[in-house]
Amino acid sequence: MATAHLVIAEDDRAVRESVTRALELEGYAVEAVADGAAALEAAGKDGVDLLILDLGMPHVDGLTVCRRLRSAGSRLPILVLTARTEVADRVSGLDAGADDYLPKPFSLDELLARLRALLRRSTYDVEEGTEIVVEDLRIDEAARRAWRGDREMELTKTEFDLLQLLAENAGVVLSHSTIYDRIWGYDFGPDSKALAVYIGYLRRKTEDGGEPRLIQTVRGVGYTLRPS
């Protein structure tokens, strides 16, 4: 397997250098930068596999970096680091386009586990020609593209993975913990809002043309994809 190329953007020098050393010891190629402007430049280079992004950087903050990358069409996996403890602050990171978040202080083992999960999701192989069709929803797994009728939807990596999982199990109610494990590689716990945030994203995108709802909530259990 080729060495994964990571970018870490962190203005705290001690954190930046310690994380960089730890990741290099794990075999990753790492480019470390200290501000948001440098993060945008580094993340735009060819061959970058993942961005680790601190939210509280000067000049251009992490939320702005996320928004600019996503508005430019980048699907680069983004893991945000945040010292902010409020749920709303963490949701803001996901809302800006991040794929996952990790609150400070964090353990190295947890950081590595989350990186592995994000990299797995972004590099898996799908047999060419594989499609999933549910009602007027069509998903091309190999090309990682999705349509409602003739309307193609622009999806981030996490949005696509979640829609694909629901479509593969159409009609089956998937629990919150099952979805967390399959998409993020671990369960955030009952207080996490990450899944609800992404379900909201997918509903807006799958219903943007006035189409009927496909992603249904089963209260107290989880979600399922089926016609209303």
Number of C-alpha atoms within 10 A of each C-alpha: 3 5 9 14 16 23 21 28 28 26 19 13 12 10 11 17 15 12 18 20 13 13 18 14 10 10 11 16 16 19 17 20 21 18 23 26 18 15 26 20 10 19 24 14 9 8 10 18 21 22 25 25 30 29 26 20 19 13 10 16 17 29 22 18 25 29 17 15 19 17 12 10 12 16 19 21 23 26 25 26 25 20 15 13 10 9 12 12 14 24 20 13 25 23 19 18 29 30 23 22 22 19 15 12 9 12 10 13 9 11 17 14 14 19 22 14 17 23 15 13 18 17 9 8 10 12 9 10 9 11 17 14 15 16 10 14 17 19 22 17 19 14 13 15 15 24 17 20 12 10 13 15 15 14 19 20 21 21 19 19 19 21 22 20 17 21 22 16 14 19 16 13 18 20 15 18 17 15 19 18 14 15 19 24 18 15 15 15 10 8 7 13 15 19 20 15 14 19 18 13 15 20 16 13 19 24 14 13 11 9 12 13 14 22 23 17 15 12 7 8 12 17 22 21 22 18 14 8
